[in-house]
Amino acid sequence: MDTPVEDLSFEDALKELESIVHRLETGEATLDGSIQLYERGDKLRQRCAERLDQAQAKIEAIRLDAEGRPTGTRPFAPA
C-alpha cells in the first residue's frame, strides 16, 4: 500500500482495490483506518478507470466488406 497509485499496473491496482473492499466489508479497520482505506480505494478506482479508458482508445475494430472480408481497421466505438 506504500506504492504510489500512479506507479501501479492495472492488475496491481485492481488487486489492491479488491483487498481494500474486503477489509472495509469485514470491518477489521478502525474508523480512521477505514477513512484512509476509502481514500486510497477511490484513487485506485480512478487509476483503473483511466487505464481502461486508455486501453479502449487503442482498440481498433476490423472493417469488413460486403462479403465479410477484412478491408482495414477503424477506431473502436463503444456500443
Secondary structure by P-SEA (a helix, b strand, c coil): cccccccccaaaaaaaaaaaaaaaaaccccaaaaaaaaaaaaaaaaaaaaaaaaaaaabbbbbbccccccccccccccc
